[in-house]
Amino acid sequence: MTEDGKTSGTLNDRAWPLYGAAFSTALSLSICWTAMPFVLSGMGGSEAHVGYALAANSLAYMAALFLTGSLLGHLDVKRATRAAIGVALFGVVMMLLAVWEGKRSGGGASLVWIWAIIAAGGVGGAAMALYWPFLMSWVSARYEGVELNRRFGRYNGSWSGGGVIGPLIGAWLVGIDPLWPVIAAAGAFVVTLVMLCLARNGAGHGGAAPSEAAPDAPCDARMLADYRWMSRVAMFCAWATFSIIRSQFALRFVDIGYSEPQFGVYLTTFALCNFLALVAAGRWAFWHFKAVYLFWAQLMYLAVALMVLWGRTLGVFYCSSAILGLAFGFAYSSHLYYGASTSRKRSVRMTIHELVISVGIAVGAGTGGYLAKHVGWAAPYWFAIGLIALGGLVQTVIHVASRSLAGRQSGSASR
């Protein structure tokens, strides 16, 4: 084996606790938030409460991201991530107590505990602002080009693997008792803490330094900015659409006559296809700086929204889940790659990445919940369709304007 091979193997061995932490954290969150619509509905909560819970989690995350991005970027990654999981575990325990008391009290008193669950979700969301950007920075430190893409591929495969299993577990456990998915989420956070204690601060470092890494495609700053913004729009639309489906469609799915475990299969299908897209995007680089793939992702979101709106059979719903998972995974990989490329301050770029996610979730879940309660069950999906169409238009304007500017400057230089 070459010296490079030895280095790479050592680094991969050292990084496994980080991948394990990503897996168990995603497992915890997917268990909790798959079950949450059914937990809140069972306690007497409305469609709006379901939307507000996810929106509060996302808004707290977004507010905390501004703090971490501007003031806390200097923190040690190991201490920051462990502190974050400690606070998140506290939030889950608060949620567990609220569900317990809500079951005992019943009646009008349960409304207090419903809002307590929403508040606890906000605590957990704020804690994650100190976790995901620092974990991604830890994993990707000093990597560039194809190696950066592969590193993110392993990381994305880890957290999305947790997302494959979590919905099945969450939907199954909530059918037994609403306490069980919250207990399982707490247990997964404990596993995350163990993984972070095992990880070493050098686990994400190594490989070629940015100045030494071979780029996978020629790229100037203007082109990179073009693709960063296009992928940003794609990821915003992906999360807004998914948050509407995860919150409002969960209730609609059961109203049509299907069960919570079948909705768990729906989310698992999504998560599996998302996992496959993330791993494939991390393995192959043919999509780098090819705008057509981002436009295709936008069309796939549109197809999903229409299928969910007009579909009535499990086959149509599960097909929409697979399409959404593939498009979602590609958009996530694209924004992560374009955002991190050539950046020396990875934690700042990862904070922007997470901000886009939280804005998408807040807009989708919050607006979807409000529209479902005050306008009608179909309104959230029409809102998603409008948002996706607007996103496609914005992407087109960005790309055409960037190409036009590049062409004019190239012509001026040739003269």
C-alpha positions in Angstrom: 0.0 0.0 0.0 1.2 3.5 -0.8 1.9 6.1 1.8 -1.2 8.0 0.6 -3.3 4.9 1.0 -2.1 4.5 4.6 -3.0 8.1 5.3 -6.4 7.8 3.8 -7.2 4.5 5.7 -6.1 6.0 9.0 -8.3 9.1 8.4 -11.3 7.1 7.5 -10.8 4.9 10.6 -10.5 8.0 12.8 -13.6 9.5 11.2 -16.1 6.7 11.9 -17.4 8.1 15.2 -18.3 11.3 13.3 -20.3 9.3 10.8 -21.8 7.3 13.7 -22.8 10.5 15.4 -24.5 11.8 12.2 -26.4 8.5 11.9 -27.7 8.4 15.5 -28.7 12.1 15.5 -30.6 11.8 12.3 -32.2 8.6 13.7 -33.4 10.5 16.8 -34.8 13.4 14.8 -36.6 11.3 12.2 -38.2 9.1 14.9 -39.4 12.1 16.8 -40.7 14.2 13.9 -42.3 11.3 12.1 -44.3 10.6 15.3 -45.0 14.2 16.3 -48.1 14.9 14.0 -49.8 11.8 15.5 -48.7 12.6 19.0 -50.1 16.2 18.8 -53.2 15.1 17.0 -53.8 12.4 19.7 -53.6 15.0 22.4 -56.2 17.2 20.7 -53.9 19.4 18.6 -55.1 20.9 15.3 -53.4 21.0 11.9 -52.0 24.4 12.9 -50.4 23.0 16.0 -48.7 20.3 13.9 -47.4 22.9 11.5 -46.4 25.3 14.3 -44.3 22.5 16.1 -42.1 22.0 13.0 -42.0 25.7 12.3 -41.0 26.5 15.9 -38.2 23.9 15.7 -36.9 25.4 12.5 -37.3 29.1 13.5 -35.4 28.5 16.7 -32.7 26.7 14.7 -32.5 29.6 12.3 -32.3 32.2 15.1 -29.5 30.2 16.8 -27.6 29.8 13.5 -27.2 33.6 13.3 -25.7 33.5 16.7 -23.3 30.6 16.1 -22.3 31.9 12.6 -21.4 35.4 13.9 -20.2 34.8 17.4 -19.4 31.2 18.0 -17.5 30.1 15.0 -14.2 29.9 16.9 -15.5 27.2 19.3 -13.8 23.8 19.5 -15.8 21.4 17.3 -15.8 18.6 19.9 -17.0 20.7 22.8 -19.5 22.5 20.7 -21.1 19.3 19.3 -21.2 17.6 22.7 -22.8 20.7 24.3 -25.4 20.8 21.5 -26.4 17.2 22.0 -26.6 17.7 25.8 -29.1 20.6 25.3 -31.0 18.6 22.6 -31.3 15.7 25.1 -32.7 18.1 27.7 -35.3 19.3 25.1 -36.4 15.7 24.4 -36.8 15.0 28.1 -39.0 18.1 28.3 -41.0 16.8 25.4 -41.3 13.4 27.1 -42.7 15.0 30.3 -45.1 17.1 28.4 -46.5 14.0 26.5 -46.8 12.2 29.8 -48.6 15.0 31.5 -50.8 15.6 28.5 -51.9 12.0 28.6 -52.7 12.2 32.3 -54.6 15.5 32.2 -56.6 15.3 29.1 -59.4 17.7 28.2 -58.6 21.5 28.0 -55.5 21.1 30.1 -53.8 19.2 27.3 -53.5 22.4 25.3 -50.9 23.6 27.8 -48.9 20.5 27.2 -49.3 20.8 23.4 -47.6 24.2 23.6 -45.0 22.8 26.0 -44.1 20.2 23.3 -43.9 23.0 20.7 -41.6 24.9 23.1 -39.4 21.8 23.7 -39.1 21.4 20.0 -37.8 24.9 19.8 -35.1 24.1 22.4 -34.0 21.1 20.4 -33.9 23.2 17.2 -31.8 25.9 18.8 -29.4 23.2 20.1 -28.9 21.8 16.6 -27.4 25.1 15.4 -24.4 24.3 17.5 -24.2 20.7 16.1 -24.7 20.3 12.4 -22.5 23.2 11.1 -19.7 22.2 13.4 -20.0 18.5 12.6 -19.9 19.2 8.9 -16.9 21.5 9.3 -15.2 18.7 11.4 -15.9 16.1 8.7 -14.8 18.2 5.7 -11.9 20.2 7.1 -9.0 20.6 4.6 -10.6 18.6 1.8 -11.3 19.9 -1.7 -12.4 18.8 -5.1 -13.3 15.2 -5.7 -12.1 14.2 -2.2 -14.4 16.8 -0.6 -17.3 15.3 -2.6 -16.5 11.8 -1.5 -16.1 12.9 2.1 -19.5 14.5 2.0 -20.8 11.4 0.3 -19.8 9.3 3.3 -21.2 11.9 5.8 -24.5 12.2 3.8 -24.8 8.5 3.6 -24.5 8.3 7.4 -27.1 10.8 8.4 -29.5 9.7 5.6 -29.1 6.1 6.7 -30.6 7.2 10.1 -33.3 8.9 8.2 -34.2 5.6 6.4 -34.7 3.7 9.6 -36.2 6.4 11.8 -39.6 6.9 10.2 -40.4 3.2 10.4 -39.5 3.1 14.0 -41.3 6.3 14.8 -44.5 5.3 13.1 -44.5 1.9 14.6 -43.8 3.1 18.2 -46.4 5.9 18.1 -49.0 3.2 17.2 -48.2 1.5 20.5 -48.0 4.5 22.7 -47.1 8.2 22.1 -44.4 8.1 24.8 -42.3 5.4 23.1 -41.0 7.4 20.1 -39.9 10.2 22.4 -38.1 7.7 24.6 -36.4 6.2 21.5 -35.3 9.7 20.4 -33.7 10.3 23.7 -31.9 7.0 23.6 -30.5 7.8 20.2 -29.1 11.1 21.5 -27.3 9.3 24.2 -25.6 7.1 21.5 -24.6 10.4 19.8 -22.9 11.6 22.9 -20.9 8.4 23.2 -19.8 8.7 19.6 -18.7 12.3 20.0 -16.7 11.3 23.1 -14.9 8.7 21.0 -14.1 11.0 18.2 -10.8 12.9 18.1 -10.4 16.5 17.0 -8.1 15.5 14.2 -10.7 13.1 12.7 -11.8 15.5 10.1 -8.4 16.8 9.2 -6.0 15.4 6.7 -5.7 14.8 3.0 -4.6 17.5 0.7 -4.7 21.1 1.9 -6.9 23.4 -0.2 -4.0 24.8 -2.2 -2.8 21.3 -3.0 -6.1 19.6 -3.9 -6.7 19.0 -7.6 -10.0 20.6 -8.7 -12.5 18.3 -10.4 -13.5 21.0 -13.0 -12.3 24.4 -14.0 -14.3 27.0 -12.1 -14.1 30.7 -11.6 -15.7 32.7 -8.8 -18.6 33.8 -11.0 -19.5 30.3 -12.1 -19.3 29.1 -8.5 -21.6 31.9 -7.3 -24.1 31.0 -10.1 -24.3 27.4 -9.0 -24.3 28.2 -5.3 -27.4 30.4 -5.7 -29.2 27.9 -8.0 -28.6 25.1 -5.6 -29.7 27.3 -2.7 -33.0 27.9 -4.4 -33.3 24.1 -5.2 -32.7 23.2 -1.6 -35.1 25.8 -0.2 -37.9 24.4 -2.4 -37.0 20.8 -1.4 -37.2 21.5 2.3 -40.4 23.6 2.0 -42.1 20.8 0.0 -40.9 18.1 2.3 -41.9 20.0 5.5 -45.5 20.3 4.1 -45.6 16.6 3.4 -44.1 15.6 6.7 -46.6 17.7 8.7 -49.8 18.2 6.7 -49.8 15.2 4.5 -49.2 13.0 7.5 -52.7 13.9 8.7 -54.3 13.8 5.3 -52.8 10.4 4.7 -54.6 9.0 7.7 -57.8 10.8 6.9 -57.9 9.1 3.5 -57.9 5.8 5.3 -54.3 4.7 5.6 -52.5 4.0 8.8 -49.6 5.5 10.7 -47.2 2.6 9.9 -48.1 3.0 6.2 -47.1 6.6 6.5 -43.9 5.4 8.1 -43.3 3.3 4.9 -43.9 6.5 2.9 -41.2 8.4 4.8 -38.9 5.4 4.7 -39.3 5.2 0.9 -38.4 8.9 0.7 -35.4 8.4 3.1 -34.1 5.4 1.2 -34.2 7.2 -2.2 -32.6 10.2 -0.5 -29.9 8.0 0.8 -29.2 6.5 -2.6 -29.1 9.9 -4.2 -26.7 11.3 -1.6 -24.3 8.3 -1.8 -24.4 8.4 -5.7 -23.8 12.2 -5.8 -20.9 11.7 -3.4 -19.4 8.9 -5.4 -19.6 10.4 -8.9 -18.8 14.0 -10.0 -20.4 14.0 -13.5 -23.1 16.5 -12.2 -20.7 19.2 -11.1 -21.4 22.5 -12.8 -24.2 21.1 -14.9 -27.3 23.3 -14.6 -29.7 20.8 -16.2 -29.7 18.5 -13.2 -30.8 21.4 -10.9 -33.7 22.2 -13.3 -34.7 18.5 -13.4 -34.8 18.5 -9.6 -37.2 21.4 -9.7 -39.5 19.6 -12.1 -39.5 16.5 -9.9 -40.7 18.6 -6.9 -43.5 19.9 -9.0 -44.5 16.3 -10.0 -44.5 15.3 -6.3 -46.8 18.1 -5.3 -49.3 17.3 -8.0 -49.2 13.6 -7.1 -49.8 14.2 -3.5 -52.6 16.7 -4.3 -54.6 14.5 -6.7 -53.4 11.0 -5.8 -55.5 8.6 -3.8 -53.7 5.2 -4.0 -50.7 3.9 -2.1 -48.9 3.3 -5.4 -49.1 6.9 -6.4 -48.1 8.2 -3.0 -45.1 5.8 -2.7 -44.0 6.8 -6.2 -44.2 10.5 -5.2 -42.1 9.7 -2.1 -39.4 8.0 -4.3 -39.2 10.9 -6.7 -39.0 13.4 -3.9 -36.2 11.5 -2.2 -34.1 11.4 -5.3 -34.5 15.1 -6.1 -34.1 16.1 -2.5 -30.8 14.1 -2.1 -29.4 15.7 -5.2 -30.3 19.2 -4.2 -28.8 18.7 -0.7 -25.5 17.3 -2.2 -25.4 20.1 -4.7 -25.7 22.9 -2.2 -23.3 21.3 0.3 -20.7 20.8 -2.4 -21.0 24.2 -4.1 -21.1 26.0 -0.7 -18.0 24.3 0.7 -15.9 24.5 -2.5 -12.8 26.8 -2.2 -14.1 28.1 1.1 -11.6 28.6 3.9 -14.2 29.2 6.6 -16.2 26.0 6.3 -18.2 26.5 9.5 -19.6 29.8 8.1 -20.6 28.0 4.8 -22.1 25.2 6.7 -24.1 27.7 8.8 -25.5 29.2 5.6 -26.3 25.7 4.4 -28.3 25.0 7.6 -30.0 28.5 7.4 -31.4 27.6 4.0 -32.8 24.4 5.4 -34.4 26.1 8.4 -36.0 28.8 6.3 -37.4 26.2 4.0 -38.8 24.2 6.9 -40.3 27.3 8.6 -41.9 28.6 5.4 -43.3 25.1 4.4 -44.5 23.9 7.8 -45.7 27.3 9.2 -47.5 28.4 6.1 -48.8 24.9 5.4 -50.3 24.6 8.8 -52.0 28.0 8.7 -53.4 27.4 5.2 -54.7 23.9 6.1 -56.6 25.3 9.1 -57.9 28.5 7.6 -58.3 27.8 3.9 -58.6 24.0 3.3 -56.7 20.8 3.1 -55.5 21.3 -0.5 -54.2 24.9 0.1 -50.7 23.8 1.4 -50.1 21.8 -1.8 -51.1 24.6 -4.1 -48.8 26.8 -2.1 -46.0 24.3 -2.7 -46.7 24.3 -6.4 -46.5 28.1 -6.6 -43.3 28.1 -4.6 -41.7 25.5 -6.8 -42.7 27.3 -10.0 -41.3 30.6 -8.6 -38.1 28.8 -7.6 -37.6 27.5 -11.2 -38.1 31.0 -12.6 -35.5 32.4 -10.1 -33.0 29.7 -11.1 -33.5 30.5 -14.8 -33.0 34.2 -14.2 -29.8 33.6 -12.1 -28.3 31.2 -14.7 -29.2 33.3 -17.8 -27.9 36.5 -16.1 -24.7 34.8 -15.1 -24.0 33.3 -18.5 -24.8 36.7 -20.2 -22.4 38.6 -18.0 -19.7 36.0 -18.5 -20.2 36.2 -22.3 -20.0 40.0 -22.3 -16.8 40.0 -20.2 -15.3 37.3 -22.4 -16.0 39.3 -25.5 -14.5 42.5 -24.0 -11.4 40.6 -23.0 -10.9 39.1 -26.5 -11.1 42.6 -28.0 
